[in-house]
Structure formats: structure tokens, C-alpha cells
Amino acid sequence: MSISAIKVSDLEGHRRFDAEYYQPRYLEAAKRFEHFKALANYKPIILHPTEVKRVYEEEGLQLLFTQNIRNNFLNFSHVEFLPFGVEEQIRKNRLQPGDVVVTRTGANYGDAAPYDGNPSPIYASAHCIIIRCKDVPGGYLSTYFNTEVGRALLKRGVYGAAQPEIAPDYIRTLHIPRFGEKAENQIEQKLFQAKHKRDESEQLYAKTERLLAAELGLDRLDLSENLFNVRRVSDVMSASRMDAEHYKQKYYRVLETLENIGANEVVPIQQMVTTLTNGHTPLHHDLDVGDIPFLTAEHVYDFWLDYDNARRIWREHHETEVKRTQLRENDVLITIKGRVGNAAVVERLPGDVNINQDVALLRLKPGIHPYYVVGFLNSPAGKTLMEQNATGQINPFLGLGNLAKVRIPIFDEKRMNAIGENIRQTVAKGYQAKEDAKRLLAEAKSEVERMVERG
């Protein structure tokens, strides 16, 4: 076991007495870079964004969440907007091109990513830290923070046990290795190429969402809202729902359209599956540790699954307590809580993987193409019907019983397979573009790590 003995005169910063701060690995990493200038020497602006009451609207000021901050890039699969009226209150939260944003608190504290100016404007939430330093390229600084030693030194600045947070003032004290303008610009160029590949991937996934709708003639749906809706008492009794939201006219226009597109039949999901269930979180388990990737709703997107950032559980749980939701190739996953209605096919499993209670697992009957089902669920028609069957406005929930009622048009197997394969091929291209982006980010990180080792 390694221990550290520290003199009182050697206590750093704000006289920190916690043993965690003086772990041998932290002391060794800090010593390696003490001959480089501290970030403070480059006169950075380090901002702790202002918090405001969060009331989300359909459009307004886009908010950057910690879940948008990944390992050296920003992911905008989850988007929310604040009302325009709070702009003055959060003016200092607005990001500028070249900024680096760091997750200050929460499960992923220490994640860092550069901001290149898109989308604009965008405002960081209070759980982030903004680093603005004109003398250090943002892409290079972010890449350094994502190296093993950079992440260790960032996390060294954490205080608080129940809710760990990184102290903004601590970041100023970090010594930043520098290797010349040419080398740092090459790292920035790698990040630019990676972003180009991610954009290509997103465009392909967006194209995928339109494929089935165009094939089935569902690309011209009228999803406009009415001022009021009138339904019969018998409809209310049949649905066992009293909330007015369930009876919006647009839902019935979608159902009517499905009945008139020439399908053999339109059936509820429950008739298409052999298994319909959801996961479970092992009791009293820290999801930051474990050996089995554990997908939650935040890791399931339209057509793809984020295995890289999944939480973790122990194999003991995977093989006992949550054995029934061990994932298999060609399973279908759907988010059912919070961010409701994202559907993806399980493919390219990196090994054993499991899911929590916010994700539904569908195993389809033979002859039903998983990408046909996922293509429909991710289409405007499918999204609308899942929205109808969800409950709750602030925190939507699509219970398994209500998910089972969502109706899907069924055609002959040959046609559904053709549509499903077309969607699968487009998704595969999007996946490859995403993998290319991942490779470029890994190359950038490896190059910085090599420079640091030589340094």
C-alpha cells in the first residue's frame, strides 16, 4: 500500500487537509509538470455559470448540460431551451468559440470538451466550468485534460464527499505542458476532422429517420395542434385515461393515416414480441464502478447506443439479480422515462451489457425485422404515438403497459425486410462515421500523451 507523508508547510492551495488530495499518483503527476507554467500565467477567464430557475420551452436559449459534455467533444442529442426572458441573467454563461467546458459536478465530473462556436448562442448550465484562455488553444487544452494524467489532475481538485465538485480556482493552479504552436494546431485539426465525421454521422441518422416515413407515405403527416379536442365518453372509458393530453387530435390523425396506407393490419407492440420488459438497478450499488456496461436512458438514442459512456455494474449482479435483461444482438431498446421514445437495435455488443429500469427491452417474434420496428418508432408517426401513450408532462413516463399499446403497421415480410435492410445499411454508415470520429479523437489524445511522455 502506498502512503504519503506531508509536512504542514507543504500543504497546497487553500490548506487542504484531505488525504485524497495527496495521493502518491497525484503528487507524482504534479511534480512531472512543475517546470511548465501554471494556467494562471496565461491569464485565463474561468467562469462558474449562473444558475437560474429552469423552465424549459419549445424554443429559446439553448442550454448546455453536463450530459452534453463528452470526452473531448460536445454531444447535442439532448437539447433544452430556456425562455428568452432570462438572457440578461445568464449573459456570462454564454460560450465563445475556443472555450473549454468542464463538468464541475455529478457522476461525470472532470469531463472536458472544446466549443468551436456551433451551435450559437448556447449557455452553460451551473454544473459546468467555462475556461476561456486565448493563449492556449481550446482543442489542445481540452485534449490534455482528457489524457490519463490530465484527468487525474483535474479530479485532484475535487472537494466534497456527498456531491463532489471541482473548485474553479484550483484549475488556475494546474501546470500546462506546452509543445509549440505547430504541434498544438495539429491536435486542433484532428478535433476538427473528428467533428466533421460526427456531423456526417448525425446527418446519416437524420436521413434514416426519414427513410421509413417516405417509404410508407408518412412523411406528410399533419401534426399541428388544435385549440381544443372533443372525444366520446366511450373513447375515454376504453383508454382508461382522463387527461386531456391523451386525446389531442393529431394522435387520431396519425392513427387514421396508418389505417389507410395499405398495411395488412395495424397491431399493438404486444402482438409483435416474445419479451417486453425493462431493467432494474441493483440496490445500493455505485454505478461508477463495475465490470459490466449498464445502459440507462441517457445512453439510448435514435438508432444508436452509447456503450462508451455507459454506467457499470458488477458481473455478480449481471448474472443473478438482473440476469433477465442481459442484452442480445438484435434486441430492441426504447427509452421509457424522462427522454421518452428513443429506439435502437442492439448491435456490435462490446461484450456483456445490461440495462436499467428506464429502458424497455423488446425481443421480436421471428419474421419481424428489428430495423423496421425501430425505423417506425423513430419516425414522426411512431414518436407521436409513444408521446400519446406516455404519462406525465414534467417527467414523462411510458410504462410497459402503455408501450405495449403503441400500434405499428404490418406489411408482408418481404416488404418489411427490404425497408429494414435499407435502414440497417444507412445506420451502419452512420456508425462507421462515428467510429472514424472516435478514432481521430483517440489519435489526438495519444499524440498529446506521447508529447507529455517526451516532455
C-alpha positions in Angstrom: 0.0 0.0 0.0 1.3 3.5 -0.9 1.1 6.3 1.6 2.1 9.9 1.6 3.7 11.8 4.5 3.2 15.6 4.0 4.6 18.4 6.2 2.2 21.2 7.2 4.5 23.6 5.4 3.9 21.6 2.2 0.1 21.9 2.2 -1.1 23.4 -1.0 -3.6 25.9 -2.2 -6.3 26.5 0.4 -4.5 24.4 3.1 -6.3 21.2 2.1 -6.1 18.5 4.7 -7.9 15.7 3.0 -5.8 12.7 2.3 -7.3 12.2 -1.2 -5.6 15.3 -2.4 -2.2 14.0 -1.5 -2.4 10.5 -3.1 1.0 9.5 -4.5 -0.2 9.3 -8.1 -1.4 13.0 -7.8 1.9 14.1 -6.2 3.9 12.3 -8.9 1.8 13.8 -11.8 2.0 17.3 -10.3 5.8 17.1 -9.9 6.3 16.0 -13.5 4.8 19.3 -14.8 6.0 21.8 -12.3 8.6 23.2 -14.7 5.8 24.2 -17.0 3.8 27.4 -16.4 0.6 27.2 -14.5 -2.6 28.0 -16.4 -2.9 31.2 -14.3 0.2 32.6 -16.1 -1.8 32.6 -19.4 -4.4 34.9 -17.8 -7.5 32.7 -18.3 -11.0 33.7 -17.5 -12.6 30.8 -15.5 -16.3 31.1 -15.0 -18.8 29.4 -12.8 -22.0 29.9 -14.7 -25.0 31.4 -13.0 -27.9 29.2 -12.1 -31.5 30.2 -12.9 -34.8 28.6 -12.4 -35.2 26.1 -15.2 -38.4 26.4 -17.1 -38.0 24.7 -20.5 -39.7 25.9 -23.7 -40.0 24.6 -27.2 -37.6 27.3 -28.4 -35.4 30.0 -26.8 -31.9 30.0 -25.3 -30.2 26.6 -25.7 -28.7 25.3 -22.5 -25.5 23.2 -22.3 -26.0 20.3 -19.9 -23.2 18.3 -18.3 -24.6 15.3 -20.3 -23.7 17.2 -23.5 -20.0 17.2 -22.4 -18.3 14.0 -23.6 -14.6 13.0 -23.7 -13.3 15.9 -25.8 -16.5 16.7 -27.8 -20.0 18.0 -27.3 -23.0 15.8 -28.0 -26.3 17.6 -28.6 -28.6 14.6 -28.8 -30.3 16.1 -25.7 -31.5 19.7 -26.2 -33.5 22.0 -24.0 -34.3 25.7 -24.2 -34.7 28.4 -21.6 -37.1 31.3 -22.2 -35.6 34.4 -23.9 -36.5 36.5 -20.8 -33.6 35.1 -18.8 -31.0 36.1 -21.2 -29.7 39.1 -19.1 -29.4 36.8 -16.0 -27.2 34.3 -17.7 -25.3 36.6 -20.0 -21.9 35.4 -18.6 -22.9 31.8 -19.2 -22.8 32.3 -23.0 -20.0 30.3 -24.6 -17.5 31.8 -27.0 -15.5 29.9 -29.7 -12.3 28.5 -28.3 -13.8 28.0 -24.8 -13.3 24.7 -22.9 -16.2 23.4 -20.8 -15.6 21.1 -17.9 -18.2 19.1 -15.9 -17.9 20.6 -12.5 -20.1 18.2 -10.5 -22.1 15.0 -10.9 -21.2 11.5 -12.0 -19.0 12.6 -14.9 -17.1 15.4 -13.1 -13.9 16.2 -14.9 -15.1 15.5 -18.5 -13.9 18.3 -20.7 -14.7 19.4 -24.3 -13.9 22.3 -26.6 -16.5 24.6 -28.1 -16.0 25.7 -31.7 -18.8 28.2 -32.0 -21.6 25.9 -33.0 -24.5 25.9 -32.1 -24.7 29.6 -31.3 -25.8 31.0 -29.0 -25.6 28.5 -26.2 -25.4 29.0 -22.5 -23.6 26.6 -20.0 -25.5 25.3 -17.0 -24.3 25.9 -13.5 -22.9 22.4 -13.2 -20.2 23.3 -15.7 -17.0 25.4 -15.6 -16.0 27.6 -18.6 -12.3 28.1 -19.3 -11.6 30.9 -21.7 -7.9 31.3 -22.5 -6.8 33.0 -25.7 -3.1 32.0 -25.3 -3.8 28.2 -25.1 -5.8 26.6 -28.0 -9.1 25.2 -26.6 -8.8 22.0 -28.6 -5.3 21.3 -27.3 -6.2 22.2 -23.7 -9.3 20.0 -23.7 -7.3 17.1 -25.2 -4.7 17.4 -22.4 -7.5 17.4 -19.8 -8.7 14.1 -21.4 -5.4 12.3 -21.1 -4.9 10.0 -18.2 -2.7 12.4 -16.3 -4.8 15.4 -17.2 -8.0 13.8 -15.9 -6.2 12.7 -12.7 -5.0 16.3 -12.0 -8.5 17.7 -12.8 -10.1 15.2 -10.4 -7.5 16.1 -7.8 -9.3 19.4 -7.4 -12.5 17.8 -6.3 -13.9 18.6 -2.8 -16.9 17.3 -1.0 -17.8 13.7 -0.5 -21.6 13.5 -0.9 -21.7 15.8 -4.0 -18.1 16.0 -5.4 -17.3 19.3 -7.2 -14.2 20.7 -8.9 -13.0 24.0 -7.5 -12.7 26.6 -10.3 -9.7 28.3 -8.6 -7.9 25.0 -8.4 -7.9 24.8 -12.2 -5.8 28.0 -12.4 -3.0 26.3 -10.4 -2.6 23.4 -12.9 0.7 23.4 -14.8 0.0 23.0 -18.5 2.6 21.3 -20.7 3.2 23.2 -23.9 4.9 21.9 -27.1 4.8 24.7 -29.6 2.2 26.2 -31.9 2.6 23.7 -34.7 2.1 20.6 -32.5 -0.9 22.2 -30.8 -2.5 23.2 -34.0 -2.2 19.7 -35.3 -4.2 18.5 -32.3 -6.9 21.1 -33.1 -7.0 19.9 -36.7 -7.6 16.3 -35.5 -10.6 17.6 -33.4 -11.9 19.5 -36.4 -11.8 16.3 -38.6 -13.5 14.3 -35.8 -16.3 16.9 -35.6 -16.8 16.7 -39.4 -17.2 12.9 -39.1 -19.6 13.3 -36.2 -21.7 15.7 -38.2 -21.7 13.3 -41.1 -22.9 10.6 -38.7 -25.7 12.8 -37.4 -26.8 13.6 -40.9 -27.0 9.9 -41.8 -29.1 9.2 -38.7 -31.4 12.0 -39.6 -31.7 10.6 -43.1 -32.5 7.2 -41.5 -35.5 8.8 -39.6 -37.0 9.8 -42.9 -36.5 6.6 -44.8 -39.4 4.6 -43.4 -41.7 7.7 -43.4 -41.1 8.3 -47.1 -41.4 4.6 -48.0 -44.8 4.3 -46.3 -46.1 7.7 -47.2 -46.0 9.0 -43.7 -43.7 12.0 -44.5 -46.6 14.4 -44.9 -48.4 13.9 -41.6 -50.4 16.7 -40.2 -49.1 17.0 -36.6 -50.5 20.5 -35.9 -52.1 21.2 -32.6 -55.8 22.1 -32.1 -57.1 24.7 -29.6 -59.4 22.0 -28.2 -60.3 18.3 -28.7 -63.6 16.5 -28.5 -63.9 12.8 -27.8 -66.7 10.5 -26.9 -67.1 9.2 -23.4 -66.7 5.7 -24.8 -63.2 6.6 -26.0 -62.3 7.8 -22.6 -63.6 4.7 -20.9 -61.8 2.4 -23.5 -58.5 4.2 -23.0 -58.8 4.4 -19.2 -57.3 7.9 -19.4 -58.8 11.1 -18.1 -56.0 13.5 -19.1 -56.9 15.8 -22.0 -53.3 15.5 -23.4 -54.0 11.9 -24.4 -56.9 13.0 -26.7 -55.1 15.5 -29.0 -56.5 15.4 -32.5 -53.0 14.9 -34.0 -52.8 11.5 -32.4 -56.1 10.4 -34.1 -54.9 11.8 -37.5 -51.8 9.6 -37.2 -53.9 6.5 -36.4 -56.3 7.3 -39.2 -53.4 7.6 -41.6 -52.0 4.3 -40.6 -55.3 2.6 -41.3 -55.2 4.0 -44.9 -51.6 3.3 -46.1 -52.4 -0.2 -47.4 -50.9 -2.2 -44.4 -52.1 -5.8 -43.9 -53.0 -4.7 -40.3 -52.0 -2.2 -37.6 -51.2 -4.1 -34.4 -50.1 -3.1 -30.9 -46.5 -3.9 -30.0 -47.6 -6.6 -27.6 -48.6 -8.8 -30.6 -45.1 -8.4 -32.1 -42.9 -9.5 -29.2 -41.9 -12.6 -27.3 -40.5 -10.5 -24.5 -41.4 -7.0 -23.3 -39.7 -5.9 -20.0 -37.4 -3.3 -18.5 -34.3 -3.3 -16.4 -33.5 -2.9 -12.8 -30.8 -1.1 -10.9 -29.0 -3.3 -8.3 -29.7 -2.0 -4.8 -27.1 0.1 -3.0 -24.7 0.0 -6.0 -22.3 2.8 -7.1 -22.8 2.8 -10.9 -19.3 4.4 -11.3 -17.7 1.1 -10.6 -18.1 -2.4 -12.0 -17.1 -4.6 -14.9 -20.4 -4.7 -17.0 -21.6 -1.7 -19.1 -25.0 -0.6 -17.8 -27.2 1.4 -20.2 -29.6 4.0 -18.9 -32.0 6.2 -20.8 -29.2 8.8 -21.4 -27.2 6.1 -23.4 -30.0 5.2 -25.8 -30.5 7.5 -28.8 -32.4 7.2 -32.1 -30.7 4.3 -33.9 -27.6 4.0 -31.7 -26.4 3.1 -28.3 -23.6 4.8 -26.3 -21.6 1.8 -24.9 -18.6 4.0 -24.3 -20.2 6.2 -21.6 -22.4 3.6 -20.0 -22.5 3.2 -16.3 -21.3 0.0 -14.7 -22.5 -2.9 -12.5 -20.7 -5.9 -11.2 -20.8 -9.3 -13.0 -22.4 -10.8 -9.9 -25.4 -8.6 -10.4 -25.4 -9.2 -14.2 -25.6 -13.0 -13.7 -28.1 -13.0 -10.9 -30.2 -10.0 -9.9 -30.6 -8.6 -13.4 -30.0 -11.8 -15.4 -33.3 -11.4 -17.3 -32.1 -8.2 -19.1 -28.8 -9.4 -20.4 -28.7 -8.0 -23.9 -28.6 -10.0 -27.1 -27.8 -9.0 -30.6 -31.0 -7.7 -32.4 -32.8 -6.8 -29.2 -34.7 -3.5 -29.4 -34.3 -0.9 -26.7 -36.7 2.0 -26.1 -36.3 4.8 -23.5 -39.4 5.0 -21.3 -38.6 7.6 -18.7 -37.5 11.2 -18.9 -36.3 11.3 -22.5 -39.1 9.0 -23.8 -39.2 7.3 -27.2 -35.6 6.8 -28.4 -35.3 3.4 -30.1 -32.3 1.5 -31.2 -31.3 -2.0 -32.2 -28.7 -3.8 -30.1 -25.8 -4.5 -32.4 -22.0 -4.8 -32.1 -22.2 -5.6 -28.4 -18.7 -5.0 -26.8 -19.3 -7.9 -24.5 -21.9 -8.4 -21.7 -24.2 -5.4 -21.3 -27.3 -4.8 -19.2 -30.0 -2.0 -18.8 -31.7 -0.1 -16.0 -35.4 0.5 -15.3 -35.7 3.5 -17.6 -35.1 1.3 -20.7 -37.5 -1.1 -22.2 -36.3 -4.4 -23.8 -38.2 -5.9 -26.8 -37.5 -9.3 -28.3 -39.4 -9.6 -31.5 -41.2 -12.6 -32.9 -39.5 -14.4 -35.9 -40.0 -12.7 -39.2 -40.2 -9.2 -37.9 -37.2 -7.1 -38.9 -35.8 -5.1 -35.9 -34.9 -2.2 -38.0 -38.4 -2.0 -39.5 -39.8 -1.6 -35.9 -37.1 0.8 -34.8 -37.5 2.8 -38.1 -41.2 3.2 -37.4 -40.8 4.1 -33.7 -38.2 6.8 -34.6 -40.4 8.2 -37.4 -42.7 11.2 -36.7 -45.7 8.8 -36.6 -44.0 6.5 -34.1 -42.8 9.3 -31.9 -46.3 10.8 -31.8 -47.9 7.6 -30.8 -45.4 7.0 -28.0 -46.0 10.6 -26.8 -49.7 9.9 -26.7 -49.3 6.8 -24.6 -46.8 8.4 -22.1 -48.0 9.9 -18.9 -46.7 13.0 -17.0 -45.6 16.3 -18.5 -42.7 17.4 -16.4 -41.1 13.9 -16.3 -42.7 11.8 -19.0 -43.1 8.0 -18.4 -44.0 5.4 -20.9 -44.9 2.4 -18.8 -44.6 -1.1 -20.3 -48.4 -1.5 -20.3 -48.8 1.7 -22.3 -45.8 1.0 -24.6 -47.4 -2.4 -25.4 -50.4 -0.5 -26.8 -48.4 1.6 -29.4 -49.6 0.5 -32.8 -47.4 -0.4 -35.7 -48.4 -1.1 -39.4 -47.6 -4.6 -40.6 -46.9 -5.4 -44.3 -45.8 -8.7 -45.9 -42.5 -9.9 -44.6 -40.6 -9.3 -47.8 -41.5 -5.6 -47.8 -40.7 -5.1 -44.2 -37.4 -6.8 -44.6 -36.5 -4.6 -47.6 -37.3 -1.5 -45.6 -35.5 -2.8 -42.5 -32.3 -3.7 -44.5 -32.3 -0.2 -46.1 -32.4 1.4 -42.7 -29.8 -1.0 -41.3 -27.3 -0.1 -44.1 -27.8 3.6 -43.5 -27.4 3.2 -39.8 -24.2 1.2 -40.5 -22.8 4.2 -42.4 -23.6 6.5 -39.6 -22.0 4.1 -37.1 -18.8 4.0 -39.2 -18.6 7.8 -39.4 -19.0 7.9 -35.6 -16.2 5.3 -35.2 -14.0 7.4 -37.5 -14.6 10.4 -35.3 -13.7 8.3 -32.2 -10.5 7.1 -33.8 -9.4 10.7 -34.6 -10.1 11.8 -31.0 -8.1 8.8 -29.8 -5.2 9.8 -32.1 -5.2 13.3 -30.8 -5.2 12.1 -27.2 -2.4 9.6 -27.9 -0.3 12.3 -29.6 -0.6 14.6 -26.6 0.2 11.7 -24.3 3.4 11.0 -26.3 4.4 14.6 -26.2 3.8 14.6 -22.4 6.0 11.5 -22.0 8.8 13.0 -24.1 8.2 16.3 -22.3 
